[in-house]
Amino acid sequence: VPLPASPAAARLSSGAGGQEDAEGPSGATAMLRHLLLKLRATGPVTVAEYMREALTNPGQGYYTRRGGIGESGDFITSPEISQVFGELIGIWYISEWIATGKPRAFQLVELGPGRGTLTDDILRVFNQLASLLSKCDVSIHLVEVSPKLSEIQALMLTGGKVQSNPEDKSAYMKGVSKTGIPIFWYRDIQDVPPGYSFYLAHEFFDALPIHKFQRTEKGWREVLVDIDPEASDQLRFVLSPSSTPATENFIQPEEMRDHVEVCPEAGVIIQRLACRIEKDGGAALVADYGHDGTKTDTFRGFRNHKLHDVLRAPGTADLTADVDFSYLRKMTQGRTATLGPIKQREFLKNMGIDLRLQVLLQNSHDTATHEQLLHSYDMLMNPKKMGDCFNFFALLPHHRLADPDKKHKPESKSPLPPVAGFGELLLK
């Protein structure tokens, strides 16, 4: 079925932006002044504390204030580049739903949904496959802390028809999608009701605060942020003089690297997802840039699509660190099976992106759309662009991958269908 082109497909150029903050320098310095006062009072802070302030401080935090996604922002995400990305993820969830016997209901839970583009593309697939989902009760649950972004999401997904403070107290807002599916907003994953759920975290974990550690002759030391003694209005990195609570708690005894970044908050969230999937079924798909426990120093800032010094003008740039998938795998504590990480281009190829591109190209009759489609395909798949640095990682119930009864009576059941995206799909 050809899906209609989405507005996201027509919006991309890379390296747009270029304008300074609307607030001018004062907005930037307000955050810096706040941090300098804090550091004078308490001494150096952890990188995690610095990141938390710079990104989510209620008054001056980068996300709370502006959420810079898209053309005029500081970064562009895959769903903003091409509608195909979200469509294939929608198909992944439907294929998992079918593989687990088409349960009567499922919740799609997205963590940090950005502008809502990804959910919008997934909902379009659900709508195209409405006959397949007709007996299934589908609902959307968005976990979003930014009031500004939740308004943008509501506008995109419901056309702005939402009810804040619904009688259901755990959600702070609810609405109905343009296709008639109920949508709920929450501040915390723990507020999302239990039940068979598909979880989605696209570029979510990379913005969570990290602790940074350095191996020294005296053992592990934590990297901290302090005032630069040479310039009293600037920040610098220092090493903790002795070990800190974080060095005691967050470094794995078998660690081989000399420099390590750990995101305890990501560990907590993965544990929650693993517990929920173990108890209620479903699956989680994590898509982010990251590595499998091999990289060391990946903490960086982006402003106007360019790299930005992480310690300069806090609150005006997006700060991120690569996701350590080996840490996420450890933090599931064996409650679920894990697949990946595999490179984005492999995952999308396995999901049939090439076929989908051909269909869209055949249905587009002007050169601009043609070029746009090829350009966005290249952004997603080119190893030098997003193809290799983005990874997909999944959490699934153990019984989805291995059948415990299989060994005793091999003829009893048909084999389990392979998990889409993570292996070569054989199109029958």
C-alpha positions as CSV (number, residue, x, y, z in Angstrom):
1,V,0.0,0.0,0.0
2,P,1.6,3.3,-0.9
3,L,1.5,5.5,2.2
4,P,0.9,9.3,1.8
5,A,4.1,11.4,1.9
6,S,4.4,13.0,5.3
7,P,5.3,16.6,5.8
8,A,8.5,15.5,7.6
9,A,9.8,14.2,4.3
10,A,9.7,17.6,2.8
11,R,11.4,19.4,5.6
12,L,14.9,18.3,5.5
13,S,18.1,20.1,4.8
14,S,21.3,19.4,6.8
15,G,23.1,22.1,8.6
16,A,20.3,24.6,8.7
17,G,20.0,27.0,11.7
18,G,22.7,29.6,12.2
19,Q,20.6,32.0,14.2
20,E,21.7,32.8,17.8
21,D,19.4,32.3,20.8
22,A,16.3,34.4,20.8
23,E,17.1,35.4,24.3
24,G,20.4,36.9,23.3
25,P,23.5,36.4,25.6
26,S,21.5,37.0,28.8
27,G,19.6,33.7,28.5
28,A,22.9,31.9,28.2
29,T,24.6,33.7,31.1
30,A,21.6,33.2,33.4
31,M,22.3,29.5,33.4
32,L,26.0,30.1,33.7
33,R,25.6,32.5,36.6
34,H,23.3,30.0,38.3
35,L,26.0,27.3,37.9
36,L,28.9,29.5,39.0
37,L,27.0,30.5,42.2
38,K,26.3,26.8,42.9
39,L,29.9,25.8,42.3
40,R,31.2,28.6,44.6
41,A,28.8,27.3,47.3
42,T,29.3,23.5,46.9
43,G,32.5,23.0,45.1
44,P,32.8,20.9,41.9
45,V,29.8,18.9,40.6
46,T,29.6,15.6,38.8
47,V,29.2,15.7,35.0
48,A,25.8,14.1,35.6
49,E,24.7,17.0,37.8
50,Y,26.1,19.5,35.2
51,M,24.2,17.8,32.4
52,R,21.0,17.6,34.4
53,E,21.1,21.4,35.1
54,A,22.1,22.4,31.6
55,L,19.4,20.3,29.9
56,T,16.4,20.2,32.3
57,N,16.7,23.0,34.8
58,P,13.1,24.3,35.0
59,G,14.0,27.9,34.3
60,Q,17.0,27.8,31.9
61,G,17.4,24.2,30.8
62,Y,18.0,23.5,27.1
63,Y,15.0,21.1,26.7
64,T,12.7,22.9,29.1
65,R,13.2,26.1,27.3
66,R,13.3,25.2,23.7
67,G,13.7,21.5,22.7
68,G,15.8,22.3,19.6
69,I,14.7,19.6,17.1
70,G,14.6,20.0,13.4
71,E,15.6,22.6,10.9
72,S,15.9,25.6,13.1
73,G,17.1,23.6,16.1
74,D,20.4,22.1,17.0
75,F,19.9,18.6,15.7
76,I,17.8,16.7,13.2
77,T,16.5,13.2,14.1
78,S,15.8,10.3,11.8
79,P,12.0,10.6,11.9
80,E,12.4,14.3,10.9
81,I,14.4,13.1,7.9
82,S,12.1,10.5,6.4
83,Q,8.7,9.1,6.9
84,V,10.0,5.6,6.0
85,F,11.9,5.4,9.3
86,G,8.8,5.6,11.4
87,E,6.8,3.3,9.1
88,L,9.3,0.5,9.3
89,I,9.3,0.8,13.1
90,G,5.5,0.6,13.1
91,I,5.8,-2.6,11.0
92,W,8.3,-4.0,13.5
93,Y,5.8,-3.6,16.3
94,I,3.0,-5.2,14.2
95,S,5.3,-8.1,13.3
96,E,6.1,-8.7,17.0
97,W,2.3,-8.4,17.9
98,I,1.6,-11.1,15.3
99,A,4.5,-13.3,16.4
100,T,3.2,-13.3,20.0
101,G,-0.3,-14.4,18.9
102,K,-2.1,-11.1,18.3
103,P,-3.0,-10.1,21.9
104,R,-6.4,-8.4,22.3
105,A,-4.8,-5.0,23.3
106,F,-1.4,-3.3,23.2
107,Q,0.0,0.0,24.5
108,L,2.6,1.8,22.4
109,V,4.8,3.7,24.9
110,E,7.3,6.2,23.6
111,L,9.9,7.7,25.9
112,G,10.9,11.3,24.9
113,P,8.8,11.5,21.8
114,G,10.4,14.8,20.4
115,R,7.9,16.5,18.2
116,G,5.7,13.4,17.9
117,T,6.9,12.8,14.3
118,L,7.8,9.2,15.0
119,T,4.5,8.3,16.7
120,D,2.7,10.1,13.8
121,D,4.4,7.9,11.2
122,I,3.7,4.7,13.3
123,L,0.1,5.7,13.6
124,R,-0.2,6.1,9.9
125,V,1.0,2.5,9.5
126,F,-1.5,1.3,12.1
127,N,-4.2,3.1,10.2
128,Q,-3.2,1.5,6.8
129,L,-3.3,-1.9,8.5
130,A,-6.6,-1.1,10.4
131,S,-8.2,-4.3,9.1
132,L,-5.4,-6.3,10.7
133,L,-5.7,-4.5,14.0
134,S,-9.5,-4.2,14.0
135,K,-10.0,-6.6,16.9
136,C,-7.1,-5.1,18.9
137,D,-7.4,-2.3,21.4
138,V,-4.5,0.1,20.6
139,S,-3.5,3.1,22.8
140,I,-0.6,5.5,22.8
141,H,1.3,6.5,25.9
142,L,3.9,9.3,25.7
143,V,6.4,9.9,28.5
144,E,7.4,13.6,28.2
145,V,8.8,16.0,30.8
146,S,8.9,19.1,28.6
147,P,5.6,21.1,28.6
148,K,6.7,22.8,25.4
149,L,7.3,19.6,23.5
150,S,4.1,18.0,24.8
151,E,2.2,20.9,23.2
152,I,4.0,20.3,19.9
153,Q,3.2,16.6,20.1
154,A,-0.5,17.2,20.9
155,L,-0.8,19.6,17.9
156,M,0.9,17.1,15.5
157,L,-1.0,14.0,16.8
158,T,-4.4,15.2,17.7
159,G,-4.6,18.5,15.9
160,G,-4.5,20.2,19.3
161,K,-7.7,18.6,20.7
162,V,-6.5,17.6,24.2
163,Q,-7.7,17.6,27.7
164,S,-5.3,18.6,30.4
165,N,-5.7,17.2,33.9
166,P,-7.9,14.3,32.8
167,E,-9.8,12.5,35.6
168,D,-7.3,9.6,35.2
169,K,-4.8,11.2,37.6
170,S,-1.6,9.4,36.4
171,A,-1.7,11.1,33.0
172,Y,-1.4,14.9,32.9
173,M,-3.0,15.2,29.4
174,K,-5.0,13.0,27.1
175,G,-6.4,13.3,23.6
176,V,-7.4,11.2,20.5
177,S,-5.3,10.8,17.4
178,K,-6.6,12.0,14.1
179,T,-7.2,8.3,13.4
180,G,-9.2,7.8,16.6
181,I,-6.6,6.2,18.9
182,P,-6.5,7.4,22.5
183,I,-3.2,9.2,23.5
184,F,-2.0,9.8,27.1
185,W,0.9,11.9,28.4
186,Y,2.9,11.1,31.5
187,R,6.0,12.6,33.3
188,D,7.4,9.2,34.3
189,I,7.4,5.7,32.9
190,Q,6.2,4.5,36.3
191,D,2.9,6.3,35.7
192,V,2.1,4.3,32.5
193,P,-0.4,1.6,33.3
194,P,0.8,-2.0,33.3
195,G,-0.2,-4.3,30.4
196,Y,1.1,-5.8,27.2
197,S,3.2,-2.9,25.8
198,F,5.6,-2.0,23.1
199,Y,8.2,0.5,24.2
200,L,10.1,2.9,22.0
201,A,13.2,4.9,22.9
202,H,14.6,6.7,19.9
203,E,17.4,9.2,20.8
204,F,16.2,9.1,24.4
205,F,19.0,7.5,26.3
206,D,21.7,9.7,24.8
207,A,20.4,12.8,26.6
208,L,20.3,11.2,30.1
209,P,23.0,12.5,32.5
210,I,26.3,10.5,32.6
211,H,29.1,10.2,35.1
212,K,32.6,10.2,33.7
213,F,35.5,8.3,35.2
214,Q,39.2,8.2,34.6
215,R,41.6,5.4,35.7
216,T,44.7,6.8,37.5
217,E,47.6,5.3,39.4
218,K,45.6,5.7,42.6
219,G,42.5,4.0,41.1
220,W,39.3,5.3,39.6
221,R,38.6,9.0,39.9
222,E,35.5,10.9,38.8
223,V,35.6,13.7,36.3
224,L,34.0,16.8,37.8
225,V,33.0,20.3,36.5
226,D,34.5,23.3,38.4
227,I,35.2,27.0,37.9
228,D,38.3,27.7,35.9
229,P,40.8,29.5,38.3
230,E,42.2,31.4,35.3
231,A,38.9,32.7,34.2
232,S,36.2,33.1,36.9
233,D,33.3,33.1,34.4
234,Q,34.4,29.9,32.7
235,L,34.1,26.2,33.6
236,R,36.7,23.4,33.3
237,F,37.0,19.7,34.0
238,V,38.9,18.4,37.1
239,L,39.5,15.0,38.6
240,S,38.1,14.2,42.0
241,P,40.9,14.1,44.6
242,S,39.7,10.7,46.0
243,S,37.0,8.2,45.0
244,T,33.4,9.4,45.0
245,P,30.2,7.4,45.7
246,A,29.8,7.1,41.9
247,T,33.2,5.5,41.5
248,E,32.4,3.0,44.2
249,N,29.0,2.1,42.7
250,F,29.0,2.4,38.9
251,I,32.2,0.9,37.7
252,Q,32.1,-2.8,36.8
253,P,35.0,-4.8,38.4
254,E,35.9,-6.3,35.1
255,E,36.2,-2.9,33.3
256,M,39.2,-2.8,30.9
257,R,38.9,0.8,29.6
258,D,40.8,3.7,31.1
259,H,38.0,6.2,30.6
260,V,34.4,5.3,31.2
261,E,31.0,7.0,30.9
262,V,28.1,5.5,32.9
263,C,24.5,6.6,32.8
264,P,22.8,5.2,36.0
265,E,19.5,6.7,35.0
266,A,19.5,4.6,31.8
267,G,20.2,1.6,33.9
268,V,17.2,2.3,36.1
269,I,14.9,2.8,33.1
270,I,16.1,-0.4,31.3
271,Q,15.5,-2.3,34.6
272,R,11.9,-0.9,34.7
273,L,11.3,-1.9,31.0
274,A,12.8,-5.3,31.6
275,C,10.5,-5.9,34.6
276,R,7.5,-4.8,32.7
277,I,8.2,-6.9,29.7
278,E,9.0,-9.9,31.9
279,K,5.7,-9.5,33.7
280,D,3.3,-8.3,31.0
281,G,4.9,-9.3,27.7
282,G,5.6,-7.0,24.7
283,A,9.0,-5.7,23.5
284,A,11.2,-2.6,23.7
285,L,13.1,-1.1,20.8
286,V,16.0,1.3,21.5
287,A,17.5,3.3,18.6
288,D,20.4,5.5,19.4
289,Y,24.0,6.3,18.6
290,G,26.2,4.2,20.8
291,H,28.6,1.3,21.2
292,D,28.9,-2.1,22.8
293,G,31.2,-1.2,25.7
294,T,34.1,-0.1,23.5
295,K,34.2,3.7,23.4
296,T,35.5,6.0,26.1
297,D,35.0,9.7,25.8
298,T,31.8,10.5,23.8
299,F,30.4,13.5,25.7
300,R,29.6,16.3,23.3
301,G,27.5,19.3,22.6
302,F,25.5,20.4,19.5
303,R,24.3,23.9,18.6
304,N,23.0,24.9,15.2
305,H,24.0,21.5,13.9
306,K,27.6,22.1,14.8
307,L,29.8,20.6,17.5
308,H,29.8,22.9,20.5
309,D,32.1,23.0,23.6
310,V,30.1,21.2,26.3
311,L,31.3,23.6,29.0
312,R,30.5,26.8,27.0
313,A,27.2,28.7,27.4
314,P,25.4,25.9,29.2
315,G,21.6,25.7,28.5
316,T,22.0,26.9,24.9
317,A,23.3,23.6,23.4
318,D,22.2,20.0,23.3
319,L,24.5,17.8,25.3
320,T,24.7,14.0,24.6
321,A,26.8,11.0,25.1
322,D,26.9,7.7,23.2
323,V,24.7,4.9,24.7
324,D,26.7,2.0,26.1
325,F,24.6,-0.9,25.0
326,S,26.8,-3.4,27.0
327,Y,25.7,-1.5,30.2
328,L,22.0,-1.6,29.2
329,R,22.4,-5.4,28.5
330,K,23.9,-5.9,32.0
331,M,21.2,-3.8,33.6
332,T,18.4,-6.0,32.3
333,Q,19.8,-8.5,34.8
334,G,18.7,-11.4,32.6
335,R,15.0,-10.6,33.0
336,T,14.6,-10.3,29.3
337,A,16.4,-11.5,26.2
338,T,18.3,-8.8,24.3
339,L,19.1,-8.5,20.6
340,G,21.7,-6.2,19.1
341,P,23.0,-3.6,18.9
342,I,23.0,-3.8,15.2
343,K,23.7,-0.9,12.8
344,Q,20.8,1.2,11.7
345,R,21.5,0.4,8.0
346,E,21.4,-3.3,8.6
347,F,18.2,-3.1,10.7
348,L,16.4,-0.9,8.1
349,K,17.7,-3.1,5.2
350,N,16.3,-6.2,7.0
351,M,13.0,-4.3,7.5
352,G,12.7,-3.8,3.8
353,I,13.6,-0.2,3.3
354,D,14.8,-0.8,-0.2
355,L,11.4,-2.1,-1.3
356,R,9.6,0.7,0.4
357,L,11.9,3.3,-1.3
358,Q,11.1,1.8,-4.7
359,V,7.4,2.1,-4.1
360,L,7.6,5.7,-3.0
361,L,9.9,6.6,-6.0
362,Q,7.4,5.0,-8.4
363,N,4.5,7.0,-6.8
364,S,6.3,10.3,-6.8
365,H,6.1,12.2,-10.0
366,D,8.2,15.3,-9.5
367,T,12.0,15.5,-9.4
368,A,12.0,17.4,-6.1
369,T,10.3,14.6,-4.2
370,H,12.5,12.1,-6.0
371,E,15.6,13.8,-4.9
372,Q,14.2,14.3,-1.4
373,L,13.6,10.6,-1.1
374,L,17.0,9.6,-2.3
375,H,18.7,12.2,-0.1
376,S,16.8,11.1,3.0
377,Y,17.6,7.4,2.2
378,D,21.2,8.3,2.0
379,M,21.1,10.2,5.3
380,L,19.6,7.1,7.0
381,M,21.7,4.4,5.3
382,N,25.1,5.9,4.4
383,P,27.7,4.4,6.8
384,K,29.3,7.9,6.9
385,K,26.1,9.6,7.9
386,M,23.6,7.8,10.2
387,G,23.9,4.3,8.8
388,D,26.7,3.1,11.0
389,C,26.7,5.3,14.1
390,F,23.0,4.6,14.9
391,N,22.2,1.2,16.5
392,F,19.1,-0.8,17.2
393,F,18.7,-2.8,20.3
394,A,15.7,-4.8,21.5
395,L,14.4,-6.3,24.8
396,L,12.0,-9.3,24.4
397,P,10.6,-11.9,26.7
398,H,12.8,-15.0,26.9
399,H,10.1,-17.3,25.6
400,R,9.9,-15.2,22.4
401,L,13.3,-16.5,21.4
402,A,13.7,-19.9,22.9
403,D,11.0,-22.4,23.6
404,P,11.8,-24.2,26.9
405,D,9.5,-27.2,26.0
406,K,11.1,-27.6,22.6
407,K,13.9,-29.9,23.7
408,H,11.5,-32.6,24.9
409,K,8.9,-32.8,22.1
410,P,10.5,-31.2,19.0
411,E,7.5,-32.0,16.8
412,S,5.0,-30.2,19.0
413,K,5.0,-26.6,17.8
414,S,5.9,-24.8,14.7
415,P,9.2,-22.9,15.1
416,L,9.1,-19.3,16.5
417,P,9.1,-16.7,13.8
418,P,12.4,-14.7,13.6
419,V,12.5,-11.2,15.1
420,A,12.1,-8.7,12.2
421,G,15.0,-6.3,11.7
422,F,17.6,-8.3,13.6
423,G,18.0,-11.1,10.9
424,E,17.7,-11.4,7.2
425,L,14.0,-11.3,6.3
426,L,13.0,-13.9,3.8
427,L,10.2,-12.4,1.8
428,K,8.0,-15.4,0.9
